[in-house]
Amino acid sequence: MPLAIQASPTALGPQTPDATAQRNALRTAAQQFEAVFLRQMIGSMRQAHLADDMFGSQATEQFRDMSDANLADAMSHRGVFGIAQMLLAQFDHHAAATPAAAAPAAGGQGADRNGSS
């Protein structure tokens, strides 16, 4: 059973349906990124050729690649490495900082426009 990636309850502000959908999309993207990263890592480990493959063939290699991809997907859904969790935390940090930084800039531009008119 996959572990749910948790975030702080205040992440992305109030949880509206749009924010919830965005959060789910971010979670999915983060898990997919983690799976791609893990596939690359497993593939690099396979290329080390620590042992000779006496019965190796193209079919065996293709099966190994599919097995490695399946393993990487399962590992990313379980949150074993925490890469997706760190990405979500970074997204939360950025989302929390962006509205606060944008509000004074918008207010400052409005004051300049009103002052120059």
DSSP file (Angstrom, degrees, kcal/mol; ACC not computed):
  #  RESIDUE AA STRUCTURE BP1 BP2  ACC     N-H-->O    O-->H-N    N-H-->O    O-->H-N    TCO  KAPPA ALPHA  PHI   PSI    X-CA   Y-CA   Z-CA
    1    1 A M              0   0    0      0, 0.0     2,-0.1     0, 0.0     0, 0.0   0.000 360.0 360.0 360.0 128.3    0.0    0.0    0.0
    2    2 A P        -     0   0    0      0, 0.0     2,-0.4     0, 0.0    76,-0.2  -0.352 360.0-122.1 -68.6 144.2    1.5    3.3   -1.0
    3    3 A L        -     0   0    0     74,-0.7     2,-0.3    -2,-0.1    76,-0.0  -0.685  26.4-120.9 -82.9 136.5    2.4    5.8    1.7
    4    4 A A        -     0   0    0     -2,-0.4     2,-0.6     1,-0.1    -1,-0.0  -0.596  22.2-123.4 -77.6 136.3    0.7    9.2    1.3
    5    5 A I        -     0   0    0     -2,-0.3     2,-0.3    72,-0.0    -1,-0.1  -0.719  32.7-150.7 -82.0 122.5    3.1   12.1    1.0
    6    6 A Q        +     0   0    0     -2,-0.6     2,-0.3     0, 0.0    82,-0.0  -0.641  17.8 179.3 -98.2 150.6    2.2   14.5    3.8
    7    7 A A        -     0   0    0     -2,-0.3    82,-0.0     4,-0.1    78,-0.0  -0.906  43.2 -74.8-138.2 168.7    2.6   18.2    3.9
    8    8 A S    >   -     0   0    0     -2,-0.3     3,-2.0     1,-0.1     0, 0.0  -0.360  41.8-121.4 -64.8 146.7    1.8   20.9    6.5
    9    9 A P  T 3  S+     0   0    0      0, 0.0    -1,-0.1     0, 0.0     6,-0.1   0.737 112.5  56.2 -62.7 -21.7   -1.9   21.7    6.8
   10   10 A T  T >  S+     0   0    0      4,-0.1     3,-1.9     2,-0.1    -2,-0.1   0.422  77.9 130.0 -89.5   2.7   -1.2   25.3    5.9
   11   11 A A  T <  S+     0   0    0     -3,-2.0    81,-0.1     1,-0.3    82,-0.1  -0.339  81.7   0.9 -61.8 133.5    0.5   24.4    2.6
   12   12 A L  T 3  S-     0   0    0     80,-0.3    -1,-0.3    79,-0.1    11,-0.1   0.727 115.1 -96.9  60.8  24.9   -0.9   26.3   -0.3
   13   13 A G  S <  S+     0   0    0     -3,-1.9    83,-0.0     2,-0.1    82,-0.0  -0.268  88.9   6.6  70.6-155.2   -3.3   28.2    1.9
   14   14 A P  S    S-     0   0    0      0, 0.0     2,-1.5     0, 0.0     5,-0.1  -0.332  81.9-115.0 -62.8 142.9   -6.9   27.2    2.3
   15   15 A Q        +     0   0    0     -6,-0.1    -2,-0.1     4,-0.1    -3,-0.1  -0.617  45.7 169.5 -86.4  86.8   -7.7   23.9    0.6
   16   16 A T     >  -     0   0    0     -2,-1.5     4,-2.9     1,-0.1     5,-0.2  -0.446  52.4 -99.9 -83.9 167.2  -10.1   24.9   -2.1
   17   17 A P  H  > S+     0   0    0      0, 0.0     4,-2.3     0, 0.0     5,-0.2   0.889 126.6  49.3 -57.2 -37.8  -11.0   22.3   -4.8
   18   18 A D  H  > S+     0   0    0      2,-0.2     4,-2.5     1,-0.2     5,-0.2   0.915 112.0  47.5 -66.7 -42.2   -8.6   24.0   -7.2
   19   19 A A  H  > S+     0   0    0      2,-0.2     4,-2.6     1,-0.2    -1,-0.2   0.884 112.2  50.1 -66.3 -38.1   -5.8   24.0   -4.6
   20   20 A T  H  X S+     0   0    0     -4,-2.9     4,-2.4     2,-0.2    -2,-0.2   0.911 111.7  47.8 -65.7 -42.1   -6.5   20.3   -3.8
   21   21 A A  H  X S+     0   0    0     -4,-2.3     4,-2.2    -5,-0.2    -2,-0.2   0.902 113.1  48.4 -64.8 -40.4   -6.4   19.4   -7.5
   22   22 A Q  H  X S+     0   0    0     -4,-2.5     4,-2.5     2,-0.2    -2,-0.2   0.903 110.6  51.3 -65.2 -40.6   -3.2   21.4   -7.8
   23   23 A R  H  X S+     0   0    0     -4,-2.6     4,-2.5     2,-0.2    -2,-0.2   0.913 110.3  48.6 -62.8 -43.4   -1.7   19.7   -4.8
   24   24 A N  H  X S+     0   0    0     -4,-2.4     4,-2.4     2,-0.2    -1,-0.2   0.889 111.3  50.4 -64.5 -38.9   -2.6   16.2   -6.2
   25   25 A A  H  X S+     0   0    0     -4,-2.2     4,-2.5     2,-0.2    -2,-0.2   0.907 111.2  48.2 -65.4 -41.5   -1.0   17.2   -9.5
   26   26 A L  H  X S+     0   0    0     -4,-2.5     4,-2.6     2,-0.2    -2,-0.2   0.906 111.2  50.8 -63.8 -41.5    2.2   18.3   -7.8
   27   27 A R  H  X S+     0   0    0     -4,-2.5     4,-2.4     2,-0.2    -2,-0.2   0.922 111.7  47.5 -61.6 -44.8    2.2   15.1   -5.7
   28   28 A T  H  X S+     0   0    0     -4,-2.4     4,-2.4     2,-0.2    -2,-0.2   0.924 113.0  48.0 -62.8 -45.2    1.9   13.0   -8.9
   29   29 A A  H  X S+     0   0    0     -4,-2.5     4,-2.3     1,-0.2    -2,-0.2   0.895 111.5  50.4 -63.6 -40.4    4.6   15.0  -10.7
   30   30 A A  H  X S+     0   0    0     -4,-2.6     4,-2.3     2,-0.2    -1,-0.2   0.903 111.5  47.9 -65.2 -41.3    6.9   14.7   -7.7
   31   31 A Q  H  X S+     0   0    0     -4,-2.4     4,-2.2     2,-0.2    -2,-0.2   0.887 111.7  50.4 -66.4 -38.4    6.4   10.9   -7.5
   32   32 A Q  H  X S+     0   0    0     -4,-2.4     4,-2.3     2,-0.2    -2,-0.2   0.891 109.9  50.4 -66.8 -38.5    7.0   10.6  -11.3
   33   33 A F  H  X S+     0   0    0     -4,-2.3     4,-2.6     2,-0.2    -2,-0.2   0.930 110.3  49.8 -62.7 -44.5   10.2   12.6  -11.0
   34   34 A E  H  X S+     0   0    0     -4,-2.3     4,-2.6     1,-0.2    -2,-0.2   0.899 110.0  51.4 -61.0 -40.1   11.4   10.4   -8.2
   35   35 A A  H  X S+     0   0    0     -4,-2.2     4,-2.4     2,-0.2    -1,-0.2   0.910 110.3  48.2 -64.1 -42.4   10.5    7.3  -10.3
   36   36 A V  H  X S+     0   0    0     -4,-2.3     4,-2.2     2,-0.2    -2,-0.2   0.923 112.0  49.9 -63.5 -43.4   12.5    8.6  -13.2
   37   37 A F  H  X S+     0   0    0     -4,-2.6     4,-2.2     1,-0.2    -2,-0.2   0.925 111.6  48.0 -59.6 -45.8   15.5    9.4  -10.9
   38   38 A L  H  X S+     0   0    0     -4,-2.6     4,-2.8     2,-0.2     5,-0.2   0.876 108.8  54.1 -65.5 -37.3   15.4    5.9   -9.4
   39   39 A R  H  X S+     0   0    0     -4,-2.4     4,-2.7     2,-0.2    -1,-0.2   0.924 109.9  47.9 -60.4 -44.0   15.2    4.3  -12.9
   40   40 A Q  H  X S+     0   0    0     -4,-2.2     4,-2.2     2,-0.2    -2,-0.2   0.909 112.6  48.7 -63.0 -41.9   18.3    6.2  -13.9
   41   41 A M  H  X S+     0   0    0     -4,-2.2     4,-2.0     2,-0.2    -2,-0.2   0.926 113.2  45.8 -65.1 -45.3   20.1    5.2  -10.7
   42   42 A I  H  X S+     0   0    0     -4,-2.8     4,-2.2     1,-0.2    -2,-0.2   0.901 112.1  52.6 -65.1 -40.6   19.1    1.5  -11.1
   43   43 A G  H  X S+     0   0    0     -4,-2.7     4,-1.7    -5,-0.2    -1,-0.2   0.890 108.3  50.7 -61.5 -40.1   20.2    1.6  -14.7
   44   44 A S  H  < S+     0   0    0     -4,-2.2     4,-0.5     1,-0.2    -1,-0.2   0.884 109.2  50.9 -65.0 -38.5   23.6    3.0  -13.8
   45   45 A M  H >< S+     0   0    0     -4,-2.0     3,-1.0     1,-0.2     4,-0.3   0.893 108.4  52.4 -66.4 -38.2   24.0    0.3  -11.2
   46   46 A R  H >< S+     0   0    0     -4,-2.2     3,-1.3     1,-0.2    -1,-0.2   0.852 102.0  60.1 -64.2 -34.4   23.2   -2.3  -13.9
   47   47 A Q  T 3< S+     0   0    0     -4,-1.7    -1,-0.2     1,-0.3    -2,-0.2   0.624  83.7  80.5 -71.3 -11.7   25.8   -0.9  -16.2
   48   48 A A  T <  S-     0   0    0     -3,-1.0    -1,-0.3    -4,-0.5    -2,-0.2   0.764  83.6-153.4 -65.1 -24.2   28.5   -1.6  -13.7
   49   49 A H    <   +     0   0    0     -3,-1.3    -2,-0.1    -4,-0.3    -3,-0.1   0.947  23.8 172.8  48.5  61.8   28.6   -5.2  -14.9
   50   50 A L        +     0   0    0     -4,-0.1     2,-0.3     1,-0.1    -1,-0.1   0.680  67.5  27.5 -72.6 -16.8   29.8   -6.6  -11.6
   51   51 A A  S    S-     0   0    0      2,-0.0     2,-0.2     0, 0.0    -1,-0.1  -0.991  88.9-106.3-142.9 150.6   29.3  -10.1  -13.0
   52   52 A D        -     0   0    0     -2,-0.3     2,-0.9     1,-0.1    -2,-0.0  -0.544  25.9-137.7 -75.7 141.3   29.3  -11.7  -16.4
   53   53 A D    >   -     0   0    0     -2,-0.2     3,-1.1     1,-0.2    -1,-0.1  -0.838  21.4-178.4-102.4  98.1   25.9  -12.7  -17.8
   54   54 A M  T 3  S+     0   0    0     -2,-0.9    -1,-0.2     1,-0.3    -2,-0.0   0.848  83.7  35.7 -66.6 -35.7   26.4  -16.1  -19.4
   55   55 A F  T 3  S+     0   0    0      2,-0.0    -1,-0.3     5,-0.0     5,-0.1   0.106  87.3 141.5-106.8  21.4   22.8  -16.4  -20.6
   56   56 A G    <   +     0   0    0     -3,-1.1     2,-0.3     4,-0.1     3,-0.0  -0.326  18.0 159.8 -68.4 144.1   22.2  -12.8  -21.4
   57   57 A S     >  -     0   0    0      1,-0.1     4,-2.3    -2,-0.0     5,-0.2  -0.912  55.7 -94.8-149.6 175.1   20.2  -11.8  -24.5
   58   58 A Q  H  > S+     0   0    0     -2,-0.3     4,-2.3     1,-0.2     5,-0.2   0.876 125.0  52.4 -64.4 -36.4   18.3   -8.9  -25.8
   59   59 A A  H  > S+     0   0    0      2,-0.2     4,-2.4     1,-0.2    -1,-0.2   0.909 109.3  48.8 -66.0 -41.8   15.1  -10.3  -24.3
   60   60 A T  H  > S+     0   0    0      2,-0.2     4,-2.4     1,-0.2    -2,-0.2   0.906 111.9  49.7 -63.2 -41.5   16.6  -10.8  -20.9
   61   61 A E  H  X S+     0   0    0     -4,-2.3     4,-2.3     2,-0.2    -2,-0.2   0.898 110.7  49.2 -64.5 -41.1   17.9   -7.2  -21.0
   62   62 A Q  H  X S+     0   0    0     -4,-2.3     4,-2.2     2,-0.2    -2,-0.2   0.903 110.9  50.0 -65.5 -40.9   14.5   -5.9  -22.0
   63   63 A F  H  X S+     0   0    0     -4,-2.4     4,-2.6     1,-0.2    -2,-0.2   0.909 110.0  51.2 -63.1 -41.5   12.9   -7.9  -19.2
   64   64 A R  H  X S+     0   0    0     -4,-2.4     4,-2.9     2,-0.2    -2,-0.2   0.907 108.8  51.2 -61.7 -42.3   15.4   -6.5  -16.7
   65   65 A D  H  X S+     0   0    0     -4,-2.3     4,-2.2     2,-0.2    -1,-0.2   0.914 111.9  46.4 -61.8 -43.0   14.7   -2.9  -17.9
   66   66 A M  H  X S+     0   0    0     -4,-2.2     4,-2.2     2,-0.2    -2,-0.2   0.902 113.2  49.6 -65.6 -40.2   10.9   -3.4  -17.4
   67   67 A S  H  X S+     0   0    0     -4,-2.6     4,-2.5     2,-0.2    -2,-0.2   0.908 110.7  49.9 -64.5 -42.2   11.5   -5.0  -14.0
   68   68 A D  H  X S+     0   0    0     -4,-2.9     4,-2.6     2,-0.2    -2,-0.2   0.896 110.3  50.3 -63.5 -40.6   13.8   -2.1  -13.0
   69   69 A A  H  X S+     0   0    0     -4,-2.2     4,-2.3     2,-0.2    -2,-0.2   0.907 111.4  48.5 -63.9 -41.5   11.1    0.4  -14.1
   70   70 A N  H  X S+     0   0    0     -4,-2.2     4,-2.4     2,-0.2    -2,-0.2   0.908 111.7  49.6 -64.6 -42.0    8.5   -1.4  -12.1
   71   71 A L  H  X S+     0   0    0     -4,-2.5     4,-2.5     2,-0.2    -2,-0.2   0.921 110.8  49.8 -62.3 -44.3   10.7   -1.5   -9.1
   72   72 A A  H  X S+     0   0    0     -4,-2.6     4,-2.3     2,-0.2    -2,-0.2   0.904 110.8  49.7 -62.7 -41.7   11.4    2.3   -9.4
   73   73 A D  H  X S+     0   0    0     -4,-2.3     4,-2.0     2,-0.2    -1,-0.2   0.928 112.0  47.8 -62.1 -45.1    7.7    3.1   -9.7
   74   74 A A  H  X S+     0   0    0     -4,-2.4     4,-1.4     1,-0.2    -2,-0.2   0.900 112.1  49.8 -63.5 -40.7    6.9    1.0   -6.6
   75   75 A M  H  X>S+     0   0    0     -4,-2.5     5,-1.6     1,-0.2     4,-0.9   0.886 110.3  50.1 -66.3 -38.2    9.8    2.6   -4.6
   76   76 A S  H  <5S+     0   0    0     -4,-2.3     3,-0.2     1,-0.2    -1,-0.2   0.869 109.0  51.6 -69.5 -34.9    8.6    6.1   -5.6
   77   77 A H  H  <5S+     0   0    0     -4,-2.0   -74,-0.7     1,-0.2    -1,-0.2   0.800 109.7  50.4 -71.6 -27.5    5.0    5.3   -4.5
   78   78 A R  H  <5S-     0   0    0     -4,-1.4    -1,-0.2   -76,-0.2    -2,-0.2   0.678 105.4-129.9 -81.4 -17.2    6.2    4.1   -1.1
   79   79 A G  T  <5 +     0   0    0     -4,-0.9    -3,-0.2    -3,-0.2    -2,-0.1   0.826  52.3 153.3  74.2  31.0    8.3    7.2   -0.5
   80   80 A V  S   <S+     0   0    0     -5,-1.6    -4,-0.1     1,-0.2    -5,-0.1   0.899  74.4  31.8 -62.0 -44.0   11.3    5.2    0.4
   81   81 A F  S    S-     0   0    0     -6,-0.3    -1,-0.2     1,-0.0    -5,-0.1   0.753  95.8-136.1 -90.4 -25.2   13.9    7.8   -0.7
   82   82 A G     >  +     0   0    0     -6,-0.1     4,-2.2     3,-0.0     5,-0.2   0.599  63.3 128.1  83.2  11.0   11.9   10.9    0.1
   83   83 A I  H  > S+     0   0    0      2,-0.2     4,-2.3     1,-0.2     5,-0.2   0.938  76.2  47.3 -65.5 -45.4   12.7   12.8   -3.0
   84   84 A A  H  > S+     0   0    0      1,-0.2     4,-2.5     2,-0.2    -1,-0.2   0.890 110.7  53.4 -61.9 -38.8    9.1   13.5   -3.8
   85   85 A Q  H  > S+     0   0    0      1,-0.2     4,-2.2     2,-0.2    -1,-0.2   0.907 109.3  48.1 -62.2 -42.7    8.6   14.6   -0.2
   86   86 A M  H  X S+     0   0    0     -4,-2.2     4,-2.2     2,-0.2    -2,-0.2   0.890 110.7  51.4 -66.7 -38.5   11.5   17.1   -0.5
   87   87 A L  H  X S+     0   0    0     -4,-2.3     4,-2.5     2,-0.2    -2,-0.2   0.925 110.2  48.8 -63.2 -44.2   10.1   18.4   -3.8
   88   88 A L  H  X S+     0   0    0     -4,-2.5     4,-2.6     1,-0.2    -2,-0.2   0.893 109.9  51.9 -63.2 -39.1    6.7   19.0   -2.2
   89   89 A A  H  X S+     0   0    0     -4,-2.2     4,-2.4     2,-0.2    -1,-0.2   0.897 110.4  48.9 -63.3 -39.1    8.2   20.7    0.7
   90   90 A Q  H  X S+     0   0    0     -4,-2.2     4,-2.4     2,-0.2    -2,-0.2   0.903 110.8  49.8 -66.7 -40.6   10.1   23.0   -1.7
   91   91 A F  H  X S+     0   0    0     -4,-2.5     4,-2.8     2,-0.2    -2,-0.2   0.914 111.5  49.4 -61.9 -42.4    6.9   23.7   -3.6
   92   92 A D  H  X S+     0   0    0     -4,-2.6     4,-2.4     2,-0.2   -80,-0.3   0.913 110.7  49.7 -62.7 -43.1    5.2   24.6   -0.3
   93   93 A H  H  X S+     0   0    0     -4,-2.4     4,-1.6     1,-0.2    -1,-0.2   0.914 113.9  45.6 -62.6 -43.2    8.0   26.9    0.7
   94   94 A H  H  X S+     0   0    0     -4,-2.4     4,-2.3     2,-0.2    -2,-0.2   0.903 112.9  50.0 -66.8 -41.9    7.9   28.6   -2.7
   95   95 A A  H  < S+     0   0    0     -4,-2.8    -2,-0.2     1,-0.2    -1,-0.2   0.864 111.2  49.4 -66.0 -35.7    4.1   28.9   -2.6
   96   96 A A  H  X S+     0   0    0     -4,-2.4     4,-0.6    -5,-0.2    -1,-0.2   0.847 115.6  43.3 -71.1 -33.5    4.1   30.4    0.9
   97   97 A A  H  X S+     0   0    0     -4,-1.6     4,-1.8    -5,-0.2    -2,-0.2   0.808 103.9  65.5 -82.4 -30.7    6.8   32.9   -0.1
   98   98 A T  H  X S+     0   0    0     -4,-2.3     4,-2.2     1,-0.2     5,-0.2   0.930 100.3  45.3 -64.9 -50.9    5.3   34.0   -3.4
   99   99 A P  H  > S+     0   0    0      0, 0.0     4,-1.8     0, 0.0    -1,-0.2   0.892 113.7  51.1 -62.2 -36.9    2.0   35.6   -2.3
  100  100 A A  H  < S+     0   0    0     -4,-0.6    -2,-0.2     1,-0.2    -3,-0.1   0.874 113.7  44.3 -67.2 -36.4    3.7   37.5    0.4
  101  101 A A  H  X S+     0   0    0     -4,-1.8     4,-0.9     1,-0.2    -1,-0.2   0.832 113.4  50.6 -76.8 -32.0    6.4   38.9   -2.0
  102  102 A A  H  X S+     0   0    0     -4,-2.2     4,-2.2    -5,-0.2     5,-0.2   0.820 100.2  64.2 -76.3 -31.5    3.9   39.7   -4.7
  103  103 A A  H  X S+     0   0    0     -4,-1.8     4,-2.2     1,-0.2     5,-0.2   0.930 103.8  43.4 -63.2 -49.4    1.5   41.7   -2.5
  104  104 A P  H  > S+     0   0    0      0, 0.0     4,-2.6     0, 0.0    -1,-0.2   0.877 113.2  53.4 -65.2 -34.6    3.9   44.6   -1.5
  105  105 A A  H  X S+     0   0    0     -4,-0.9     4,-1.9     2,-0.2    -2,-0.2   0.916 110.9  45.6 -65.4 -41.9    5.1   44.8   -5.2
  106  106 A A  H  X S+     0   0    0     -4,-2.2     4,-2.0     2,-0.2    -1,-0.2   0.899 114.3  49.0 -66.8 -40.1    1.6   45.2   -6.4
  107  107 A G  H  X S+     0   0    0     -4,-2.2     4,-1.9    -5,-0.2    -2,-0.2   0.880 109.9  51.7 -66.9 -37.7    0.8   47.7   -3.7
  108  108 A G  H  X S+     0   0    0     -4,-2.6     4,-1.7     2,-0.2    -1,-0.2   0.871 109.5  49.3 -67.1 -37.4    3.9   49.7   -4.5
  109  109 A Q  H  X S+     0   0    0     -4,-1.9     4,-2.1     2,-0.2    -1,-0.2   0.891 110.1  51.2 -68.6 -39.4    3.1   49.9   -8.2
  110  110 A G  H  X S+     0   0    0     -4,-2.0     4,-2.3     1,-0.2    -2,-0.2   0.882 108.8  51.1 -65.0 -37.5   -0.5   51.1   -7.4
  111  111 A A  H  X S+     0   0    0     -4,-1.9     4,-2.4     2,-0.2    -1,-0.2   0.881 109.4  51.0 -67.8 -37.6    0.8   53.8   -5.1
  112  112 A D  H  X S+     0   0    0     -4,-1.7     4,-2.0     2,-0.2    -2,-0.2   0.908 110.9  48.2 -65.8 -40.6    3.2   55.1   -7.8
  113  113 A R  H  X S+     0   0    0     -4,-2.1     4,-0.9     1,-0.2    -2,-0.2   0.918 114.7  45.1 -65.1 -42.9    0.4   55.2  -10.4
  114  114 A N  H  < S+     0   0    0     -4,-2.3     3,-0.2     1,-0.2    -2,-0.2   0.874 114.0  49.9 -68.9 -36.4   -1.8   57.1   -8.0
  115  115 A G  H  < S+     0   0    0     -4,-2.4    -1,-0.2     1,-0.2    -2,-0.2   0.835 111.1  47.9 -72.2 -32.2    0.9   59.5   -6.9
  116  116 A S  H  <        0   0    0     -4,-2.0    -1,-0.2     1,-0.2    -2,-0.2   0.631 360.0 360.0 -85.2 -13.1    2.0   60.3  -10.5
  117  117 A S     <        0   0    0     -4,-0.9    -1,-0.2    -3,-0.2    -2,-0.1   0.481 360.0 360.0 -78.7 360.0   -1.6   61.0  -11.7
